[in-house]
Amino acid sequence: MTVDDQTVTDSAVTDGAVVDGAAAVDGAAADGALAGRVAVVTGATRGCGRGIAVELGAAGATVYVTGRTTRDSASPMKRAETIEETAELVDAAGGTGIPVRCDFSVVSDVDALRDRIEAEHGRIDVLVDDVWGGDPFVDFEASYWESSLDNAVQVVRNGLETHLITLHRLLPLVVKRRGGLVVEVTDGDTERYWGTGIPYYLVKSGVRAIGRALGADLAEHGVTGLSVTPGFLRSEMMLEHFGVTEENWRDGAAKDPHYVMAESPRYVGRAIAALAADPDVSRFAGRTMASWTLMREYGFTDVDGSRPDWGRWFEEVYETKTDPTTVDPARYR
């Protein structure tokens, strides 16, 4: 489900603790933990994709930053963020960012991306499939039968067909050698329906299903496949929706008091970087993991040093219909 277009999911309550796997501190993984790794992040122009690309770079990876919006060519999203900006942020974080324009609904674009990566590196170690682009077409209000069929079909094409094309063309570079990681980025960690409309639900549950299938299909190749979801995300679009900036984002709670639990896109980025650095990551194969469940596993923080636990907040505050203004958010961060 979404609360003001944000993820709402169930989750069991556990204490945040670092257990098996890669050592994690404030960031997702130790500096240089992904040095020499080649990563591809689809939909890396903004939001989760940008946060993931930057955090993979912070851990030392070379990151192909892919998406449709460049400084010379805008996508139908009509947003200001570009893949070049994301690549520069990857560089600044300590990695190597390589911006490549790619429309993942166009097979020839993905073929060109594949050919370039093969020529330059010969493989992909980490593939993060974050393609979306469905926001302009989603109708969260109208009954499905009263909504636009054209828009409904476009949501599915942008959110699911693109993932199928991406995987079909890029997985051969992942399975070339053992030890790779493939992450499908979704919204929510359960199959519970939250009234978000059939097309949106179909896409996000479909992405989780792809993650489950990848967990099985890639295992024989020594590659781990799974899905990951953020919590209440404060992406660039959501900051604008709440009329705030990253500097004063907490003021968004005046519009929705649950916004006190918002997490930056870098948080889920740190979750995925921790997965990529974990030599025992295969234990999560086929599962859908959340930023907060991975925080409990690896112990990383968000950019403000806190550890937002949207799953626990949802279970103890949202689900119980507790007035969020009466709850100290620090207990859940």
C-alpha positions as CSV (number, residue, x, y, z in Angstrom):
1,M,0.0,0.0,0.0
2,T,1.0,3.6,-0.1
3,V,0.5,6.5,2.4
4,D,0.6,9.6,0.3
5,D,2.3,7.5,-2.4
6,Q,4.7,5.8,-0.1
7,T,5.3,2.2,1.0
8,V,3.3,0.8,3.8
9,T,4.1,-2.8,4.7
10,D,3.9,-5.4,7.5
11,S,7.1,-6.4,9.3
12,A,8.0,-8.3,12.5
13,V,9.6,-6.3,15.3
14,T,13.2,-7.2,16.0
15,D,16.1,-5.4,17.5
16,G,18.6,-3.7,15.1
17,A,21.7,-5.8,15.2
18,V,24.7,-6.7,13.0
19,V,24.7,-10.4,12.5
20,D,26.2,-12.6,9.8
21,G,27.6,-11.1,6.7
22,A,29.7,-8.1,5.8
23,A,30.8,-5.6,8.5
24,A,28.7,-2.5,8.4
25,V,29.2,0.8,10.2
26,D,27.4,4.1,9.6
27,G,27.4,3.4,5.8
28,A,26.4,0.3,4.0
29,A,29.7,-1.4,3.7
30,A,33.4,-0.7,4.5
31,D,35.2,1.6,2.1
32,G,36.5,-0.3,-0.9
33,A,34.3,-3.3,-0.1
34,L,33.1,-3.3,-3.7
35,A,36.4,-2.1,-5.4
36,G,36.8,-3.8,-8.7
37,R,33.1,-4.7,-9.0
38,V,31.1,-3.7,-12.0
39,A,27.5,-2.6,-11.2
40,V,24.6,-1.5,-13.4
41,V,21.7,0.4,-11.9
42,T,18.6,0.9,-14.1
43,G,16.4,3.9,-13.5
44,A,19.3,5.6,-11.8
45,T,18.3,9.2,-12.8
46,R,16.7,10.0,-9.4
47,G,15.0,8.5,-6.4
48,C,16.0,5.0,-5.2
49,G,18.1,4.4,-8.3
50,R,20.3,7.5,-7.7
51,G,20.7,6.6,-4.0
52,I,21.6,3.0,-4.8
53,A,24.1,4.1,-7.5
54,V,25.8,6.5,-5.1
55,E,26.1,4.0,-2.3
56,L,27.5,1.3,-4.6
57,G,30.1,3.9,-5.7
58,A,30.8,4.8,-2.1
59,A,31.8,1.2,-1.5
60,G,34.2,1.5,-4.5
61,A,32.2,0.0,-7.4
62,T,32.2,1.1,-11.0
63,V,28.6,2.0,-11.7
64,Y,26.9,2.2,-15.0
65,V,24.3,4.9,-14.3
66,T,21.4,4.3,-16.7
67,G,18.1,6.1,-17.4
68,R,16.4,8.3,-20.0
69,T,17.0,11.8,-18.8
70,T,20.3,13.4,-19.8
71,R,21.4,17.0,-19.9
72,D,20.6,17.1,-23.6
73,S,17.5,15.0,-23.7
74,A,14.5,15.0,-21.3
75,S,12.3,11.9,-20.7
76,P,8.5,12.0,-20.5
77,M,8.9,12.3,-16.8
78,K,9.8,15.9,-17.4
79,R,12.1,16.0,-14.4
80,A,15.3,18.1,-13.9
81,E,17.5,15.3,-12.6
82,T,19.9,13.6,-15.1
83,I,22.1,10.5,-15.3
84,E,25.1,12.7,-15.6
85,E,24.4,14.3,-12.2
86,T,24.0,10.8,-10.7
87,A,27.3,9.7,-12.2
88,E,29.1,12.8,-10.8
89,L,27.6,11.9,-7.3
90,V,29.0,8.4,-7.7
91,D,32.4,9.8,-8.5
92,A,32.3,12.2,-5.5
93,A,31.4,9.3,-3.3
94,G,34.5,7.4,-4.3
95,G,33.4,5.2,-7.1
96,T,33.4,5.5,-10.9
97,G,30.1,6.6,-12.5
98,I,29.5,5.9,-16.1
99,P,26.3,7.6,-17.4
100,V,24.6,5.8,-20.3
101,R,21.3,6.8,-21.7
102,C,19.0,3.8,-22.1
103,D,15.3,3.4,-22.5
104,F,14.6,0.0,-21.1
105,S,11.4,-0.4,-23.1
106,V,13.5,-0.3,-26.3
107,V,15.3,-3.5,-26.9
108,S,18.0,-2.0,-29.2
109,D,18.9,0.5,-26.4
110,V,19.4,-2.3,-23.9
111,D,21.4,-4.3,-26.5
112,A,23.7,-1.3,-27.0
113,L,24.2,-1.0,-23.2
114,R,25.0,-4.7,-23.0
115,D,27.5,-4.5,-25.8
116,R,29.2,-1.5,-24.3
117,I,29.5,-3.2,-20.9
118,E,30.8,-6.4,-22.5
119,A,33.4,-4.5,-24.5
120,E,34.6,-2.4,-21.5
121,H,34.4,-5.0,-18.7
122,G,33.1,-8.3,-20.0
123,R,30.8,-8.9,-17.1
124,I,28.3,-7.5,-14.6
125,D,28.8,-8.2,-10.9
126,V,25.8,-6.3,-9.5
127,L,22.6,-5.6,-11.4
128,V,20.0,-3.5,-9.7
129,D,16.8,-3.3,-11.7
130,D,15.0,-0.1,-10.6
131,V,13.2,0.8,-13.8
132,W,9.8,2.4,-13.1
133,G,8.6,5.5,-15.0
134,G,5.0,4.8,-14.2
135,D,4.2,7.8,-12.1
136,P,2.5,9.9,-14.8
137,F,0.1,7.0,-15.6
138,V,-0.9,5.7,-12.1
139,D,-4.4,6.5,-10.9
140,F,-4.6,5.9,-7.1
141,E,-8.2,7.3,-6.8
142,A,-10.6,6.0,-9.5
143,S,-11.9,2.5,-9.6
144,Y,-10.0,0.5,-12.2
145,W,-13.0,0.1,-14.5
146,E,-13.4,3.9,-14.4
147,S,-9.8,4.7,-15.1
148,S,-7.9,5.1,-18.4
149,L,-7.2,1.7,-19.9
150,D,-4.3,3.2,-22.0
151,N,-2.7,4.5,-18.8
152,A,-3.2,1.2,-17.0
153,V,-1.5,-0.7,-19.8
154,Q,1.3,1.9,-19.9
155,V,1.9,1.4,-16.1
156,V,2.4,-2.3,-16.8
157,R,4.7,-1.7,-19.8
158,N,6.9,0.8,-18.0
159,G,7.0,-1.2,-14.7
160,L,7.1,-4.9,-15.8
161,E,8.0,-5.2,-19.5
162,T,11.1,-3.1,-18.9
163,H,12.2,-5.5,-16.2
164,L,11.8,-8.5,-18.5
165,I,13.7,-6.8,-21.3
166,T,16.5,-5.7,-18.9
167,L,16.9,-9.2,-17.4
168,H,16.8,-11.0,-20.8
169,R,19.5,-8.9,-22.2
170,L,21.8,-8.3,-19.2
171,L,21.6,-11.5,-17.2
172,P,24.1,-13.3,-19.6
173,L,26.7,-10.8,-18.4
174,V,25.9,-11.6,-14.8
175,V,26.0,-15.4,-15.0
176,K,29.4,-15.4,-16.7
177,R,30.9,-16.0,-13.3
178,R,29.8,-17.0,-9.9
179,G,29.2,-14.6,-7.0
180,G,27.0,-12.0,-8.7
181,L,24.0,-10.2,-7.3
182,V,20.7,-9.3,-9.0
183,V,18.3,-7.0,-7.1
184,E,14.7,-6.2,-8.2
185,V,13.5,-2.9,-6.6
186,T,9.8,-3.0,-5.6
187,D,7.3,-1.3,-3.3
188,G,6.3,-3.4,-0.3
189,D,7.5,-6.6,1.2
190,T,4.2,-8.5,1.4
191,E,1.5,-9.5,-1.1
192,R,-1.2,-7.6,0.9
193,Y,-3.3,-5.4,-1.3
194,W,-3.6,-1.8,-0.1
195,G,-6.1,-0.3,-2.6
196,T,-3.4,1.2,-4.8
197,G,-5.2,0.1,-8.0
198,I,-4.8,-3.1,-10.1
199,P,-2.0,-1.8,-12.5
200,Y,0.3,-0.5,-9.7
201,Y,-0.3,-3.6,-7.6
202,L,0.3,-5.9,-10.6
203,V,3.6,-4.2,-11.3
204,K,5.0,-4.2,-7.7
205,S,3.8,-7.7,-6.9
206,G,5.1,-8.8,-10.3
207,V,8.5,-7.4,-9.5
208,R,8.5,-9.4,-6.2
209,A,7.6,-12.5,-8.1
210,I,10.5,-11.9,-10.5
211,G,12.8,-11.7,-7.5
212,R,11.5,-15.0,-6.2
213,A,12.0,-16.7,-9.6
214,L,15.5,-15.2,-9.9
215,G,16.4,-16.6,-6.5
216,A,15.7,-20.1,-7.8
217,D,16.9,-19.7,-11.4
218,L,20.2,-18.0,-10.7
219,A,21.2,-20.2,-7.8
220,E,22.7,-22.9,-10.0
221,H,24.9,-20.3,-11.5
222,G,26.2,-19.1,-8.1
223,V,24.3,-15.8,-8.5
224,T,21.9,-14.4,-5.9
225,G,18.6,-12.9,-7.0
226,L,16.1,-11.2,-4.7
227,S,13.9,-8.1,-4.3
228,V,14.3,-5.1,-2.1
229,T,11.9,-2.3,-1.0
230,P,12.4,1.1,0.6
231,G,10.1,2.4,3.3
232,F,8.5,5.9,3.4
233,L,10.8,7.4,0.8
234,R,11.7,11.0,0.6
235,S,12.7,11.1,-3.1
236,E,13.0,14.3,-5.0
237,M,9.4,14.0,-6.2
238,M,8.1,13.4,-2.6
239,L,10.1,16.3,-1.2
240,E,8.3,18.5,-3.7
241,H,5.0,16.9,-2.9
242,F,5.4,17.8,0.8
243,G,6.8,21.2,0.0
244,V,10.1,20.6,1.7
245,T,13.8,20.1,1.0
246,E,16.3,17.6,2.2
247,E,17.4,20.2,4.8
248,N,14.0,20.7,6.3
249,W,12.2,17.5,5.3
250,R,10.8,17.0,8.9
251,D,8.5,19.9,8.2
252,G,6.6,17.6,5.9
253,A,5.0,16.0,9.0
254,A,2.6,19.0,9.1
255,K,1.0,17.5,5.9
256,D,1.4,13.8,7.0
257,P,2.5,13.1,10.5
258,H,3.9,9.7,9.4
259,Y,6.5,11.6,7.4
260,V,8.6,11.7,10.6
261,M,9.7,8.2,9.5
262,A,10.8,9.2,6.0
263,E,14.0,7.8,4.8
264,S,16.4,9.1,2.1
265,P,17.1,7.2,-1.1
266,R,20.6,6.6,0.2
267,Y,19.2,4.4,3.0
268,V,18.0,1.7,0.6
269,G,21.2,2.3,-1.3
270,R,23.2,1.4,1.7
271,A,21.0,-1.7,2.2
272,I,21.9,-2.9,-1.3
273,A,25.6,-2.1,-1.0
274,A,25.6,-4.2,2.2
275,L,24.0,-7.1,0.3
276,A,26.6,-6.7,-2.5
277,A,29.5,-6.8,0.0
278,D,28.1,-9.8,2.0
279,P,29.8,-13.1,1.1
280,D,26.8,-15.0,2.5
281,V,24.2,-13.0,0.6
282,S,22.8,-16.2,-0.9
283,R,20.8,-16.8,2.3
284,F,18.4,-14.1,1.1
285,A,17.9,-15.6,-2.4
286,G,14.3,-15.3,-3.6
287,R,13.2,-13.2,-0.7
288,T,11.8,-9.6,-0.5
289,M,13.9,-7.6,1.9
290,A,13.1,-4.1,3.2
291,S,15.5,-1.3,4.0
292,W,14.5,-1.6,7.6
293,T,15.0,-5.4,7.8
294,L,18.4,-5.1,6.2
295,M,19.2,-2.3,8.6
296,R,18.5,-4.7,11.4
297,E,20.8,-7.2,9.7
298,Y,23.7,-5.0,8.9
299,G,23.4,-2.0,11.2
300,F,23.9,0.8,8.7
301,T,22.4,4.3,9.2
302,D,20.6,6.8,7.0
303,V,22.5,10.0,6.0
304,D,21.4,11.7,9.2
305,G,22.9,9.0,11.3
306,S,19.5,7.5,12.3
307,R,18.1,4.1,11.6
308,P,14.5,4.6,10.5
309,D,12.4,1.4,11.0
310,W,9.3,1.9,8.9
311,G,8.2,-1.7,9.4
312,R,8.1,-1.3,13.2
313,W,6.4,2.1,13.0
314,F,3.8,0.7,10.6
315,E,3.0,-2.2,12.9
316,E,3.0,-0.4,16.2
317,V,1.7,3.1,15.2
318,Y,0.0,3.0,11.8
319,E,-1.8,-0.3,12.0
320,T,-3.0,0.4,15.6
321,K,-4.3,3.8,14.5
322,T,-2.2,5.4,17.2
323,D,-2.1,9.2,16.9
324,P,1.5,9.6,15.4
325,T,1.8,13.0,17.0
326,T,1.8,11.4,20.4
327,V,4.7,9.1,19.5
328,D,8.4,10.0,19.9
329,P,9.8,9.2,16.4
330,A,13.3,8.8,17.9
331,R,12.2,5.5,19.3
332,Y,11.8,4.3,15.7
333,R,14.9,5.9,14.2
